[in-house]
């Protein structure tokens, strides 16, 4: 490709000083100045950063095809969160508890998972960066595994996702609390079968009882039903009891306060 000397110098500086030069690609465009495009989005998250992730299906299409795929997604969050991944992990017999083979090396997580919700055409995750590049490595594994499984099962091709993930770094404890409710409560309540979020806000108790049974979210974890996908984390210190989290969730939903962290 041909670019002017100014853009060429800029490209060189990008590669020289970027923390992840291997994830930068250059693409020709109509305007020389706009010829530099970052194809893969990688945020320079620092250790201990809390991050809200959104990853959407291509063209708004579903990212799972059936109940098995949705169950696989939850297990995926556990098995992909490891430095070591066995290619046959999804052949392990499905049980109530997630297990690892004795022959596998000691588990070395890439991220800390605080919260998640699977929606029909996208996913929300609340993660903590615990090692350099952990969030990026984890998201790459999750996305690739889901794409490979979907394409093989449904005879499709290409990525099932709309580019890379979108992310927002969480700077305060207050934002962390509201982000958790946005991810786990607001999104789950959108799926409430008796009328979605609007009805759920008017009938919180019934919606809550239904919501904590939705198996493709971590909401049940904060209602006292623990899951191995979610790690011990700061939210459990902020909300030491299930009652405390439920009270906060009610305030957020009935007061429409999720807009403070709305992120799509």
N, C-alpha and C positions, 0 to 999 in steps of 0.2 A: 504494500500500500504506500501511497505517497502523501506525506504531510510536510508542512513548512518547517523551517528550522526552529521556530518558536515552539511549535507543538512537539517537535522531536526532542528538544531540550527538556520540555515538561515531562514527556514520557520517561526519559532517562532518570529524572529526579524522582518520579513516582516509584519506579522500580528500585532505585537505590535506597530510598528512605522508608518504603512501606515495610511493615512488619510481616506481611504475607504477600510478597511479590509473586509467588507461584499461583496466586488466585486472581491475578489481574490479566485481562485480555484487552487487546486493542482492536477496534473495529472501524472500518472506513465509514464516513458519513458524508452528507452533502456539504456540511460546513467543516472546514479544517479544524477550527477551534473545538468543535464538539466531537472530534474523531476519537477522543479518549473516553472509553466507556468501561465502567467496572461491572463485569458480567456477574461475578459472584460476590454477594454481599457478606462481608465478615466484619463484625463490629470488634473494635479493640477493647473487649471487656477486661477489666482488671480483676484480679483475684478478689473474691468475696462480693462481686457485683451481683445484684439481683436483676433478673431480666424477664420481661414479659414477651413471649414469642407467639406470633400468629403465622400459621402456614396454611395457605389456601389451595384448593384444587384448581387445576387448569380450567379456564373458561367457566368457573363456578360449578364444575361438575363434582359429583360425589367422590370422596377419597376412599370409601369402603363400599363393598357391594352387598354384603349380607352380615348376618349376626356373627358368623365365624370370623370375618375380617375385623369386626369391631372388637371382638374378644382378643384377637391377635394383636391389635393395636395396644391394648393395655399391657399385655405380656411383653410386647416389643419395648415399651418404655423401661422395663426392668432389664431385659437381656441386652439391649443396645447400650445401656449405661454401664459399660465395662470396657476396659482397655482390650480385653480378650473377648472375641465373639466366635463361637463355634457355628459353622455354616449349617449345622443340623439342629440348632437350638429349638426351632419350631416343631421338631419331631418329638420333643420331650412330652410325655403324657401330661395332659392338662389336668391339674388338680386344683384344689382350693388354694393351696400354698404354692408360691413360685419356688422352684428348686433349681439347683445347679448340679451338674455332674461332678462326682468325686474326682474325676480325672482332670478337670479344669483347673488352671492355676488360680491362686487367690484373687478374689474380686477386687478390681481397682476402678472405682466409679469415675466417670468423666465429669459429671455434674451432680448437683444436689437437686432432686425433684421435690418441689414444694406443692405444686398443684397442676392439674390438667383437666381438660374437658374436650372430648371428641364431639364435634358437630357434624352434620351430614356432609358438608363440603369444605370444612376446615378444622383446624385444631388450635387450642390455646394451651400454652405451657407456661408455668412459672418456675424458673430455674435459677440456681446460684452457681456462678463460675467458681470452681474449686481448683482448677489447674489451667495453665495457659492454653487457650484454644479449645478448652473442653466443650463449651456450648456449641461451637462450630462443628467439632468432630461428632458430637452426639446428634446434632440435627442432620448432618450428612448421612449418618448411619440410619437414622429413622426414616428419612425421606427415600433413600435408596432401597431399603428393605421393603417399604410399602409399595414403591413403584414396581420392583421386581416381582413381588407376590401378585399384585394386581394384574400386571401384564401377562404373567404366566397363567394365571387362573382364568382370565377373561379374554385371552388371545388378543391383547392390545399391544401397543408399542409407544415408546416415548414416555416422558415424565408425566405423572398424574398431577403434578403440582404446578402452580403458577409462579415459576421462577423460584428464587430463594425465599427464605423466611423474612418476615418483618419483625423488628425487635424494638423494644424500648427499655432503657435502663431505668431502674427504680432507685430514686435518690433518698427517699425518706420512709420512716416506719409507717406514717399515715398513708402514703401512697401504696406501700406494700399491702396494708390491710385492705384498702379499697380495690386494689388489683386482684387480690385473692377472691373477693366477693364477686367482682366482675367476671372472672374466669369461671368460678365454680357455681355461683348461685344465679347470677343474671343469665348466663348462657344456658344453663340447665333449665331454668324456668321458662326460657323461650320455647322449650320442647314440651312444656306442660300440656298434656293431651286435652285438657278441658278449656283451652282457650289461650294458651301461651302466656307470655310475660304479663300482659295486662290483667288477665284473670288471676294469675298467680299472686300479683301484688295485692289483690282484693281478698284473696283467700290464702293467706300465707301459710297457715298451719297445714292445710291439706296439700298445698304445693310442696311444702318442706318434706312431708312424709313421703310424697311421691319422689321428690328430688333425691333423697338420700338412698333410694333404691335404684336410681339410674346407674347402671354398672360401668359406664364409660366416662366417669368423672371421679375425681378424688374427693368430692363433697362428703361422701360417707365417712371418709377418714377423719374429718373434723366434726363428725357427728358421733364419734366414738367407735366406729367400725374400721379398725386399722387395716392398711394394705402395705405390702412390701414395696410397692412401686414408689410410695412417698417416704422420703427419709425423715428422720428426726430433724426438726428445723425450728427456726425462730418464730414461726407462726404459732407453734404449740406453746411457746413461752408467752406470746402476746395474748393468746386465747387458751388458757390452761385447762378449760373444760369445754365440753360440747355445748353446754348451755350458754357459755359466754360467746362462742362463735355464732350460735343460732340467734342470739339477741342482736349481735352486730349485723348479721345478714338481714334480719327483719328490718332494722333501721335503714339499711342501704336500699332494700327493695321497696319498702313502703314509702320511703322518702325520695325515691328516684335518684339516689346519690351516685349511682354507677357512672353517670356521665363525667364525673371527675377523673375517671381513668379510662374512659371509652377509647378503644384503640383497635381499629380494623384496618 
